[in-house]
Amino acid sequence: MIGRKVSWLDVKLGLRMLIRYPGLTVIGGLALAIAIGIGAGVLHFFQIYLRPVVPLDTGDRIVSIVNWDAATNRRESRLVHDFVAWREQVTALEDVAAFRTIERNLIAADGQIRPVLRNAVGSSLRLGSTTYTVVGVMPEGFAFPVYHSFWIPFQATPSGYERREGPRIYVFGRLAPGRTADDAQAELTVIGQQTAAAFPRTHQHLRPRVMHYTDPIMGTDDVGPAWLRGIYLVVFLLFVVPCMNVAILVYARTATRLGEITLRSALGASRGRIVAQLFTETLVLAAMAAGAGLLLAHLALQELHQIMAAEFGVVFPFWLDFGLSPATILNVVALTVFAALVSGVVPGLKATGRKMQSSIGQLAGNTRMTLGKTWTGLIIVQVALAVAVLPMAISEGWQAVRYDVSPPGFVAEGLLTARILIDQEIEDSDQIRDRVSELKRRLEAEPGVLGVTYASGLLGEDNPKIAIETDSVNAGTDPHAKPEARSAAVAPDFFDVLSVRVMRGRPFNPGDIEPGRVAAIVDQRFVQYVLGGAEPIGRRVRAAASGDGQPGPWYEIVGVVNNLETNPVSPRDAEGTLYYAAPPGRAAYPVTLLTRLAPLPVSFVPRLRQIAADVDPSLRLHQIVPGTEVDSQERSGMRLLAQVLALMTLSVLLLSAAGIYALMSFTVAQRRREIGIRAALGANPRRIVRSIFARALVQLSLGVAAGLMTAGLLESLTDGGLMDGKGAVVVPAVSALMMLVGLLACIVPARRSLSIQPTEALRDNG
């Protein structure tokens, strides 16, 4: 109905209205642009992460097959026997195949890798310690099944493996012509039941499933369509708030045009025609905001792409496309039309729904339009949401800013870090110890190398959290009630190489790695959060027993160091770290190698790789980065998060101020006659101004009160996690800010009330 009434003339009039009302254009357009940009970016990211389009011929017909363990509610990947059975028995699938990912050092036959390898077919390459002959070259950019760059035959022979043993593999296949995923699932269900009956010990709880191809690879096995629909719903609900605020601004603007609307009605324009014009005007505004929002989403997604590419390198699924897809653009079009309907049609219907009189007073601009409880209630809801939500955004944004600008707790300049991986799947502690020790010895003999050390994780952050038992806590206490900390195995010279001074006690010495030695060094957070600030030197601590396991050995604290995490402000690491000296064979695998260099660290990378290959071709160095860039990708991500949260905060503040301003301006226009009479009777101007501020103060107070209750409920439900424990400070600050913003928005309407002349007010209201 509306669409048939819209014309190009309406569009041109809409453009003129944008110029005529710059306040509405800037504030409303900015709010919609931010909302659309965030909505488009979120929807696109989750779409390509949860349900991406596989960019291959018949890619939509490629599916994954998994064995789901109903007892543990997780996927079972050791399924060589099942893969062979599925390949032979399932008719709804063709080309059933499997793969497993390996990483190897790539070495050419002559020991050199050239940028361009001509006549590759027939040449020899050494992957780790095994030599292969190249039989084919795939097109550039081909990385199926995930991010792979070389392929060797997979020996899918069940012999030698018991069921639910052997390598972990991924199984996939292509749906046969005319067959569906439901057909394949039906066949697999029957096969699964037969296998469970034949092998109840291993397959009693296993259920074969057909899934979207990327689900097992991306770890989204248990994410169904309902989860994605939930994301759409959340984005939609977040989008409603700015749309309704823009509707208030449009309604207030419509009130000033009531004379024009009444005249058009008197000249024969139907209600639908007038509403269509208002819809078109807001559609033009929403369309311009959508363009800006798409640009914001595009820039944010490209930044996210660069961050993830730098973080994962070649380990990046080939189907992840961060360019805006047609589906995303269609979603934005839908959001744009919805914004125009809410902010244009709703105010238009309300403005034209009452009987219009063609009196001279009405044609001159007099209005009896009222905002009503719905519109004023929306202002209260807006303030309440701001008080409840903005503290979380501000806390997270401030945390992100602190992360970005805070230096790490160690000297990062001249440091080169690398992960040591060994091709063999069986982790032999003696083998790891010998190879890492030999690599360390050779590196220390290199010119320019000032020190070499190792740790079980990247400066403690990659180590899992464990429950800590101290010598003052009853050993029978529930482990879940005990404090947690991270545990890191390090070389005795770890702190020396990192140029970290032991603040109290003594450093490690070479004898601390001998069997039976139980020396430990803790950081300041450990002292504060685990020991409660008590004297740490001489205290004994150990890993508490968990499940059926036994507690770890007792360690005696011999020293205290500063917090060394690359993220010194993150609350995730507030529990502290326990460091114990250990040879690389006792350090958790993989081992992190840290090398202190006199020259630039990057220039030493080729030599580092060569030395590692000389020690053992199966010794691989992964994620080689300078110490100054250890967490650069995460810092970039936090910087992007801070920018997005800042835009959201700015949008909420602007909308709140604009909504209150529009409400107060409308109120002054409604009370023009009353204010004029009061002025004629000698009312004190201060009382008139006070009445304007009083109404705004009531609405702001109601909104702040509702927001405080909501924020308090969220804080209690999350034990302070949403605001990092700073709710007692941030929430009152935001409440005061919202009150200030609201009262400042009343200044112009209040001053306007003082300029009303009694004679003009009485004449205008005839």
Secondary structure, DSSP 8 states (H G I E B T S, - for coil): -HHHH--HHHHHHHHHHHHH-HHHHHHHHHHHHHHHHHHHHHHHHHHHHHS----STTGGGEEEEEEEETTTTEEE---HHHHHHHHHH-SSEEEEEEE------EEETTS---SS-TT-TT-EEEETTEEEE------TT--TTTT-S---------TT--TT-S---EEEEEE-TT--HHHHHHHHHHHHHHHHHH-HHHHTTEEEEEEETTHHHHT-TT--HHHHHHHHHHHHHHHHHHHHHHHHHHHHHHHHTHHHHHHHHHTT--HHHHHHHHHHHHHHHHHHHHHHHHHHHHHHHHHHHHHHHHHHTT-S-TT---S--HHHHHHHHHHHHHHHIIIIIHHHHHHHSS-----HHHHTT------HHHHHHHHHHHHHHHHHHHHHHHHHHHHHHHHHH---SS--TTEEEEEEEES-SS--HHHHHHHHHHHHHHHHTSTTEEEEEEESSSTTTTS-EEEEEETTS-TTS-GGGS-EEEEEEE-TTHHHHTT----EE----GGGGSTT--EEEEEHHHHHHTSTT---TT-EEEE---TT------EEEEEEE----S-TT-GGGTT-EEEEE--TTTS-SSEEEEEEESS-GGGGHHHHHHHHHHH-TTEEEEEEEEGGGTTHHHHHHHHHHHHHHHHHHHHHHHHHHHHHHHHHHHHHHHTHHHHHHHHHTT--HHHHHHHHHHHHHHHHHHHHHHHHHHHHHHHHHTTTTTTTT-HHHHHHHHHHHHHHHHHHHTHHHHHHHHT--HHHHHHHT-
